[in-house]
Amino acid sequence: MDLGRILVVDDEAPVREVLTEYFSTEGYAVEAATSGVEALIAVRGGRADLVLLDVRMPGLDGVQVLQRIRELTKSVPVIMVTANEDVGLAKETLKLGAFDYVAKPFDFDYLDRAVAAGLARAAEKAAGGSVPGDDPWKRLTRTVFRVARAMGQTARTSTGERLETAALAAARDAAAGRGAVAGEHLTEIAMLLDLAAEFGDLPAADRALVESAIEAARRALPVPS
């Protein structure tokens, strides 16, 4: 299963290598660009579903590249990558159309969820606001992320993030042929749904959407060899 194409844009080789290795291992198709010019060529060529973009780069900096990407397309999510001292600047990029920002050193759990959420948002926009049902695992992750991101802050911290993590894990284990493990993650998602509903953190309609996606995913579980 192709989880999506990520373009990593950073002039520092170690950062490119870390992000490329991490997301390739997680199941994404990853391309790296060393400059803003290379990044714009890749985006213009339709080679990115999401961009991880360094704020500070020589030549065209991240803010300029973000602005030019937004001139080219509104549909590709851009997550800004920044040093701690530039977090204030990164926050300002949200007003320019960035989807999110992450600071170095990376919190990979947060970065993982931010990337998945960005891709889910882009997919929903492309589908006119509906969640595509062609691939049950993509449907599951996108539905879970949409529902989790609509929760209140307390519920997101206590339950939403765990839902997102479990959905990603289920999709990856299914893609790797680990059907039994993927099934365990689906059970965890169902349990978390019960908890969220019990505490009033999840509307009935949202719960029904996720439960439908879980059932579709269960039917698609790989058969043990």
C-alpha positions as protocol buffer text, in pm:
chain_id: "A"
residue {
  index: 1
  type: MET
  ca { x: 0 y: 0 z: 0 }
}
residue {
  index: 2
  type: ASP
  ca { x: 136 y: 340 z: -101 }
}
residue {
  index: 3
  type: LEU
  ca { x: 72 y: 580 z: 188 }
}
residue {
  index: 4
  type: GLY
  ca { x: 163 y: 884 z: -21 }
}
residue {
  index: 5
  type: ARG
  ca { x: 453 y: 1079 z: -171 }
}
residue {
  index: 6
  type: ILE
  ca { x: 650 y: 1306 z: 62 }
}
residue {
  index: 7
  type: LEU
  ca { x: 894 y: 1570 z: -58 }
}
residue {
  index: 8
  type: VAL
  ca { x: 1163 y: 1651 z: 201 }
}
residue {
  index: 9
  type: VAL
  ca { x: 1321 y: 1994 z: 142 }
}
residue {
  index: 10
  type: ASP
  ca { x: 1629 y: 2082 z: 348 }
}
residue {
  index: 11
  type: ASP
  ca { x: 1978 y: 2208 z: 267 }
}
residue {
  index: 12
  type: GLU
  ca { x: 2129 y: 1998 z: 549 }
}
residue {
  index: 13
  type: ALA
  ca { x: 2211 y: 1644 z: 439 }
}
residue {
  index: 14
  type: PRO
  ca { x: 2171 y: 1484 z: 786 }
}
residue {
  index: 15
  type: VAL
  ca { x: 1815 y: 1618 z: 816 }
}
residue {
  index: 16
  type: ARG
  ca { x: 1725 y: 1496 z: 467 }
}
residue {
  index: 17
  type: GLU
  ca { x: 1871 y: 1155 z: 540 }
}
residue {
  index: 18
  type: VAL
  ca { x: 1692 y: 1114 z: 874 }
}
residue {
  index: 19
  type: LEU
  ca { x: 1353 y: 1216 z: 738 }
}
residue {
  index: 20
  type: THR
  ca { x: 1393 y: 1017 z: 416 }
}
residue {
  index: 21
  type: GLU
  ca { x: 1493 y: 701 z: 601 }
}
residue {
  index: 22
  type: TYR
  ca { x: 1218 y: 737 z: 861 }
}
residue {
  index: 23
  type: PHE
  ca { x: 928 y: 793 z: 623 }
}
residue {
  index: 24
  type: SER
  ca { x: 1053 y: 540 z: 368 }
}
residue {
  index: 25
  type: THR
  ca { x: 1056 y: 281 z: 646 }
}
residue {
  index: 26
  type: GLU
  ca { x: 704 y: 384 z: 743 }
}
residue {
  index: 27
  type: GLY
  ca { x: 577 y: 305 z: 392 }
}
residue {
  index: 28
  type: TYR
  ca { x: 582 y: 641 z: 215 }
}
residue {
  index: 29
  type: ALA
  ca { x: 747 y: 720 z: -118 }
}
residue {
  index: 30
  type: VAL
  ca { x: 1004 y: 990 z: -33 }
}
residue {
  index: 31
  type: GLU
  ca { x: 1194 y: 1231 z: -256 }
}
residue {
  index: 32
  type: ALA
  ca { x: 1452 y: 1479 z: -124 }
}
residue {
  index: 33
  type: ALA
  ca { x: 1532 y: 1829 z: -251 }
}
residue {
  index: 34
  type: THR
  ca { x: 1834 y: 2031 z: -142 }
}
residue {
  index: 35
  type: SER
  ca { x: 1700 y: 2374 z: -232 }
}
residue {
  index: 36
  type: GLY
  ca { x: 1385 y: 2575 z: -285 }
}
residue {
  index: 37
  type: VAL
  ca { x: 1436 y: 2567 z: -662 }
}
residue {
  index: 38
  type: GLU
  ca { x: 1450 y: 2186 z: -664 }
}
residue {
  index: 39
  type: ALA
  ca { x: 1140 y: 2175 z: -445 }
}
residue {
  index: 40
  type: LEU
  ca { x: 939 y: 2397 z: -679 }
}
residue {
  index: 41
  type: ILE
  ca { x: 1039 y: 2184 z: -980 }
}
residue {
  index: 42
  type: ALA
  ca { x: 917 y: 1872 z: -799 }
}
residue {
  index: 43
  type: VAL
  ca { x: 587 y: 2031 z: -693 }
}
residue {
  index: 44
  type: ARG
  ca { x: 531 y: 2177 z: -1039 }
}
residue {
  index: 45
  type: GLY
  ca { x: 589 y: 1829 z: -1181 }
}
residue {
  index: 46
  type: GLY
  ca { x: 321 y: 1680 z: -955 }
}
residue {
  index: 47
  type: ARG
  ca { x: 570 y: 1462 z: -769 }
}
residue {
  index: 48
  type: ALA
  ca { x: 459 y: 1545 z: -412 }
}
residue {
  index: 49
  type: ASP
  ca { x: 144 y: 1475 z: -213 }
}
residue {
  index: 50
  type: LEU
  ca { x: 292 y: 1656 z: 90 }
}
residue {
  index: 51
  type: VAL
  ca { x: 600 y: 1873 z: 150 }
}
residue {
  index: 52
  type: LEU
  ca { x: 823 y: 1887 z: 458 }
}
residue {
  index: 53
  type: LEU
  ca { x: 990 y: 2225 z: 415 }
}
residue {
  index: 54
  type: ASP
  ca { x: 1279 y: 2374 z: 612 }
}
residue {
  index: 55
  type: VAL
  ca { x: 1223 y: 2734 z: 718 }
}
residue {
  index: 56
  type: ARG
  ca { x: 1588 y: 2845 z: 696 }
}
residue {
  index: 57
  type: MET
  ca { x: 1763 y: 2776 z: 365 }
}
residue {
  index: 58
  type: PRO
  ca { x: 2011 y: 2972 z: 154 }
}
residue {
  index: 59
  type: GLY
  ca { x: 1875 y: 3129 z: -163 }
}
residue {
  index: 60
  type: LEU
  ca { x: 1499 y: 3087 z: -155 }
}
residue {
  index: 61
  type: ASP
  ca { x: 1410 y: 3038 z: 210 }
}
residue {
  index: 62
  type: GLY
  ca { x: 1121 y: 2826 z: 332 }
}
residue {
  index: 63
  type: VAL
  ca { x: 876 y: 3114 z: 357 }
}
residue {
  index: 64
  type: GLN
  ca { x: 940 y: 3216 z: -3 }
}
residue {
  index: 65
  type: VAL
  ca { x: 911 y: 2857 z: -122 }
}
residue {
  index: 66
  type: LEU
  ca { x: 583 y: 2815 z: 67 }
}
residue {
  index: 67
  type: GLN
  ca { x: 442 y: 3126 z: -99 }
}
residue {
  index: 68
  type: ARG
  ca { x: 541 y: 3000 z: -444 }
}
residue {
  index: 69
  type: ILE
  ca { x: 400 y: 2654 z: -377 }
}
residue {
  index: 70
  type: ARG
  ca { x: 71 y: 2818 z: -283 }
}
residue {
  index: 71
  type: GLU
  ca { x: 79 y: 3006 z: -613 }
}
residue {
  index: 72
  type: LEU
  ca { x: 124 y: 2674 z: -793 }
}
residue {
  index: 73
  type: THR
  ca { x: -129 y: 2470 z: -595 }
}
residue {
  index: 74
  type: LYS
  ca { x: -359 y: 2495 z: -296 }
}
residue {
  index: 75
  type: SER
  ca { x: -396 y: 2120 z: -259 }
}
residue {
  index: 76
  type: VAL
  ca { x: -48 y: 2004 z: -150 }
}
residue {
  index: 77
  type: PRO
  ca { x: -9 y: 2030 z: 232 }
}
residue {
  index: 78
  type: VAL
  ca { x: 315 y: 2192 z: 350 }
}
residue {
  index: 79
  type: ILE
  ca { x: 458 y: 2122 z: 696 }
}
residue {
  index: 80
  type: MET
  ca { x: 731 y: 2365 z: 798 }
}
residue {
  index: 81
  type: VAL
  ca { x: 1043 y: 2226 z: 968 }
}
residue {
  index: 82
  type: THR
  ca { x: 1212 y: 2467 z: 1205 }
}
residue {
  index: 83
  type: ALA
  ca { x: 1472 y: 2506 z: 1477 }
}
residue {
  index: 84
  type: ASN
  ca { x: 1337 y: 2595 z: 1820 }
}
residue {
  index: 85
  type: GLU
  ca { x: 1445 y: 2957 z: 1786 }
}
residue {
  index: 86
  type: ASP
  ca { x: 1233 y: 2993 z: 1471 }
}
residue {
  index: 87
  type: VAL
  ca { x: 907 y: 2855 z: 1609 }
}
residue {
  index: 88
  type: GLY
  ca { x: 757 y: 3205 z: 1611 }
}
residue {
  index: 89
  type: LEU
  ca { x: 830 y: 3241 z: 1240 }
}
residue {
  index: 90
  type: ALA
  ca { x: 693 y: 2894 z: 1172 }
}
residue {
  index: 91
  type: LYS
  ca { x: 365 y: 2987 z: 1343 }
}
residue {
  index: 92
  type: GLU
  ca { x: 338 y: 3286 z: 1111 }
}
residue {
  index: 93
  type: THR
  ca { x: 362 y: 3055 z: 808 }
}
residue {
  index: 94
  type: LEU
  ca { x: 25 y: 2906 z: 905 }
}
residue {
  index: 95
  type: LYS
  ca { x: -127 y: 3236 z: 791 }
}
residue {
  index: 96
  type: LEU
  ca { x: 49 y: 3189 z: 456 }
}
residue {
  index: 97
  type: GLY
  ca { x: -103 y: 2847 z: 395 }
}
residue {
  index: 98
  type: ALA
  ca { x: 122 y: 2602 z: 580 }
}
residue {
  index: 99
  type: PHE
  ca { x: -68 y: 2305 z: 719 }
}
residue {
  index: 100
  type: ASP
  ca { x: 146 y: 2265 z: 1033 }
}
residue {
  index: 101
  type: TYR
  ca { x: 500 y: 2303 z: 1165 }
}
residue {
  index: 102
  type: VAL
  ca { x: 743 y: 2081 z: 1357 }
}
residue {
  index: 103
  type: ALA
  ca { x: 1054 y: 2177 z: 1552 }
}
residue {
  index: 104
  type: LYS
  ca { x: 1394 y: 2009 z: 1564 }
}
residue {
  index: 105
  type: PRO
  ca { x: 1483 y: 1778 z: 1731 }
}
residue {
  index: 106
  type: PHE
  ca { x: 1184 y: 1591 z: 1595 }
}
residue {
  index: 107
  type: ASP
  ca { x: 901 y: 1443 z: 1795 }
}
residue {
  index: 108
  type: PHE
  ca { x: 845 y: 1163 z: 1544 }
}
residue {
  index: 109
  type: ASP
  ca { x: 512 y: 1059 z: 1693 }
}
residue {
  index: 110
  type: TYR
  ca { x: 376 y: 1409 z: 1637 }
}
residue {
  index: 111
  type: LEU
  ca { x: 543 y: 1439 z: 1295 }
}
residue {
  index: 112
  type: ASP
  ca { x: 395 y: 1106 z: 1190 }
}
residue {
  index: 113
  type: ARG
  ca { x: 45 y: 1214 z: 1285 }
}
residue {
  index: 114
  type: ALA
  ca { x: 88 y: 1557 z: 1124 }
}
residue {
  index: 115
  type: VAL
  ca { x: 191 y: 1399 z: 793 }
}
residue {
  index: 116
  type: ALA
  ca { x: -99 y: 1154 z: 800 }
}
residue {
  index: 117
  type: ALA
  ca { x: -343 y: 1432 z: 888 }
}
residue {
  index: 118
  type: GLY
  ca { x: -212 y: 1652 z: 609 }
}
residue {
  index: 119
  type: LEU
  ca { x: -252 y: 1374 z: 354 }
}
residue {
  index: 120
  type: ALA
  ca { x: -598 y: 1294 z: 487 }
}
residue {
  index: 121
  type: ARG
  ca { x: -705 y: 1657 z: 455 }
}
residue {
  index: 122
  type: ALA
  ca { x: -572 y: 1673 z: 98 }
}
residue {
  index: 123
  type: ALA
  ca { x: -752 y: 1352 z: 5 }
}
residue {
  index: 124
  type: GLU
  ca { x: -1082 y: 1479 z: 143 }
}
residue {
  index: 125
  type: LYS
  ca { x: -1052 y: 1804 z: -51 }
}
residue {
  index: 126
  type: ALA
  ca { x: -973 y: 1611 z: -369 }
}
residue {
  index: 127
  type: ALA
  ca { x: -1279 y: 1394 z: -310 }
}
residue {
  index: 128
  type: GLY
  ca { x: -1504 y: 1694 z: -250 }
}
residue {
  index: 129
  type: GLY
  ca { x: -1517 y: 1643 z: 124 }
}
residue {
  index: 130
  type: SER
  ca { x: -1593 y: 1273 z: 124 }
}
residue {
  index: 131
  type: VAL
  ca { x: -1362 y: 996 z: 234 }
}
residue {
  index: 132
  type: PRO
  ca { x: -1256 y: 775 z: -57 }
}
residue {
  index: 133
  type: GLY
  ca { x: -1360 y: 411 z: -14 }
}
residue {
  index: 134
  type: ASP
  ca { x: -1145 y: 239 z: -278 }
}
residue {
  index: 135
  type: ASP
  ca { x: -873 y: 132 z: -33 }
}
residue {
  index: 136
  type: PRO
  ca { x: -1017 y: 27 z: 305 }
}
residue {
  index: 137
  type: TRP
  ca { x: -694 y: 106 z: 492 }
}
residue {
  index: 138
  type: LYS
  ca { x: -668 y: 454 z: 347 }
}
residue {
  index: 139
  type: ARG
  ca { x: -1035 y: 500 z: 423 }
}
residue {
  index: 140
  type: LEU
  ca { x: -975 y: 390 z: 782 }
}
residue {
  index: 141
  type: THR
  ca { x: -680 y: 623 z: 847 }
}
residue {
  index: 142
  type: ARG
  ca { x: -846 y: 921 z: 682 }
}
residue {
  index: 143
  type: THR
  ca { x: -1172 y: 868 z: 868 }
}
residue {
  index: 144
  type: VAL
  ca { x: -997 y: 828 z: 1202 }
}
residue {
  index: 145
  type: PHE
  ca { x: -784 y: 1138 z: 1148 }
}
residue {
  index: 146
  type: ARG
  ca { x: -1081 y: 1349 z: 1041 }
}
residue {
  index: 147
  type: VAL
  ca { x: -1281 y: 1239 z: 1346 }
}
residue {
  index: 148
  type: ALA
  ca { x: -989 y: 1275 z: 1589 }
}
residue {
  index: 149
  type: ARG
  ca { x: -900 y: 1624 z: 1464 }
}
residue {
  index: 150
  type: ALA
  ca { x: -1259 y: 1735 z: 1527 }
}
residue {
  index: 151
  type: MET
  ca { x: -1241 y: 1641 z: 1895 }
}
residue {
  index: 152
  type: GLY
  ca { x: -1195 y: 1895 z: 2169 }
}
residue {
  index: 153
  type: GLN
  ca { x: -841 y: 1954 z: 2293 }
}
residue {
  index: 154
  type: THR
  ca { x: -872 y: 1737 z: 2606 }
}
residue {
  index: 155
  type: ALA
  ca { x: -1028 y: 1449 z: 2413 }
}
residue {
  index: 156
  type: ARG
  ca { x: -767 y: 1478 z: 2138 }
}
residue {
  index: 157
  type: THR
  ca { x: -488 y: 1446 z: 2391 }
}
residue {
  index: 158
  type: SER
  ca { x: -643 y: 1160 z: 2585 }
}
residue {
  index: 159
  type: THR
  ca { x: -803 y: 957 z: 2306 }
}
residue {
  index: 160
  type: GLY
  ca { x: -766 y: 1119 z: 1963 }
}
residue {
  index: 161
  type: GLU
  ca { x: -390 y: 1077 z: 1938 }
}
residue {
  index: 162
  type: ARG
  ca { x: -416 y: 711 z: 2040 }
}
residue {
  index: 163
  type: LEU
  ca { x: -681 y: 658 z: 1772 }
}
residue {
  index: 164
  type: GLU
  ca { x: -452 y: 810 z: 1510 }
}
residue {
  index: 165
  type: THR
  ca { x: -154 y: 601 z: 1619 }
}
residue {
  index: 166
  type: ALA
  ca { x: -357 y: 280 z: 1617 }
}
residue {
  index: 167
  type: ALA
  ca { x: -503 y: 352 z: 1272 }
}
residue {
  index: 168
  type: LEU
  ca { x: -158 y: 413 z: 1124 }
}
residue {
  index: 169
  type: ALA
  ca { x: -22 y: 98 z: 1286 }
}
residue {
  index: 170
  type: ALA
  ca { x: -314 y: -109 z: 1154 }
}
residue {
  index: 171
  type: ALA
  ca { x: -262 y: 14 z: 799 }
}
residue {
  index: 172
  type: ARG
  ca { x: 113 y: -51 z: 809 }
}
residue {
  index: 173
  type: ASP
  ca { x: 82 y: -398 z: 956 }
}
residue {
  index: 174
  type: ALA
  ca { x: -182 y: -488 z: 699 }
}
residue {
  index: 175
  type: ALA
  ca { x: 44 y: -362 z: 419 }
}
residue {
  index: 176
  type: ALA
  ca { x: 324 y: -581 z: 557 }
}
residue {
  index: 177
  type: GLY
  ca { x: 100 y: -887 z: 562 }
}
residue {
  index: 178
  type: ARG
  ca { x: 73 y: -898 z: 941 }
}
residue {
  index: 179
  type: GLY
  ca { x: -302 y: -954 z: 946 }
}
residue {
  index: 180
  type: ALA
  ca { x: -327 y: -1075 z: 1305 }
}
residue {
  index: 181
  type: VAL
  ca { x: -142 y: -771 z: 1440 }
}
residue {
  index: 182
  type: ALA
  ca { x: -347 y: -537 z: 1220 }
}
residue {
  index: 183
  type: GLY
  ca { x: -661 y: -699 z: 1360 }
}
residue {
  index: 184
  type: GLU
  ca { x: -543 y: -627 z: 1714 }
}
residue {
  index: 185
  type: HIS
  ca { x: -505 y: -260 z: 1623 }
}
residue {
  index: 186
  type: LEU
  ca { x: -860 y: -258 z: 1484 }
}
residue {
  index: 187
  type: THR
  ca { x: -983 y: -398 z: 1816 }
}
residue {
  index: 188
  type: GLU
  ca { x: -793 y: -121 z: 1996 }
}
residue {
  index: 189
  type: ILE
  ca { x: -957 y: 143 z: 1775 }
}
residue {
  index: 190
  type: ALA
  ca { x: -1301 y: 0 z: 1854 }
}
residue {
  index: 191
  type: MET
  ca { x: -1223 y: 6 z: 2227 }
}
residue {
  index: 192
  type: LEU
  ca { x: -1108 y: 369 z: 2208 }
}
residue {
  index: 193
  type: LEU
  ca { x: -1428 y: 457 z: 2022 }
}
residue {
  index: 194
  type: ASP
  ca { x: -1630 y: 307 z: 2307 }
}
residue {
  index: 195
  type: LEU
  ca { x: -1437 y: 514 z: 2561 }
}
residue {
  index: 196
  type: ALA
  ca { x: -1474 y: 836 z: 2361 }
}
residue {
  index: 197
  type: ALA
  ca { x: -1847 y: 780 z: 2322 }
}
residue {
  index: 198
  type: GLU
  ca { x: -1890 y: 696 z: 2691 }
}
residue {
  index: 199
  type: PHE
  ca { x: -1731 y: 1027 z: 2792 }
}
residue {
  index: 200
  type: GLY
  ca { x: -1930 y: 1225 z: 2536 }
}
residue {
  index: 201
  type: ASP
  ca { x: -1625 y: 1309 z: 2325 }
}
residue {
  index: 202
  type: LEU
  ca { x: -1749 y: 1150 z: 2003 }
}
residue {
  index: 203
  type: PRO
  ca { x: -2072 y: 1230 z: 1815 }
}
residue {
  index: 204
  type: ALA
  ca { x: -2275 y: 924 z: 1715 }
}
residue {
  index: 205
  type: ALA
  ca { x: -2237 y: 1006 z: 1345 }
}
residue {
  index: 206
  type: ASP
  ca { x: -1858 y: 1017 z: 1371 }
}
residue {
  index: 207
  type: ARG
  ca { x: -1852 y: 692 z: 1564 }
}
residue {
  index: 208
  type: ALA
  ca { x: -2064 y: 526 z: 1296 }
}
residue {
  index: 209
  type: LEU
  ca { x: -1824 y: 645 z: 1024 }
}
residue {
  index: 210
  type: VAL
  ca { x: -1523 y: 494 z: 1200 }
}
residue {
  index: 211
  type: GLU
  ca { x: -1706 y: 170 z: 1281 }
}
residue {
  index: 212
  type: SER
  ca { x: -1799 y: 134 z: 914 }
}
residue {
  index: 213
  type: ALA
  ca { x: -1435 y: 189 z: 817 }
}
residue {
  index: 214
  type: ILE
  ca { x: -1321 y: -68 z: 1074 }
}
residue {
  index: 215
  type: GLU
  ca { x: -1556 y: -331 z: 931 }
}
residue {
  index: 216
  type: ALA
  ca { x: -1433 y: -262 z: 578 }
}
residue {
  index: 217
  type: ALA
  ca { x: -1075 y: -298 z: 699 }
}
residue {
  index: 218
  type: ARG
  ca { x: -1153 y: -625 z: 878 }
}
residue {
  index: 219
  type: ARG
  ca { x: -1293 y: -769 z: 557 }
}
residue {
  index: 220
  type: ALA
  ca { x: -970 y: -670 z: 382 }
}
residue {
  index: 221
  type: LEU
  ca { x: -735 y: -824 z: 639 }
}
residue {
  index: 222
  type: PRO
  ca { x: -463 y: -1028 z: 466 }
}
residue {
  index: 223
  type: VAL
  ca { x: -509 y: -1404 z: 494 }
}
residue {
  index: 224
  type: PRO
  ca { x: -229 y: -1575 z: 689 }
}
residue {
  index: 225
  type: SER
  ca { x: 1 y: -1774 z: 466 }
}
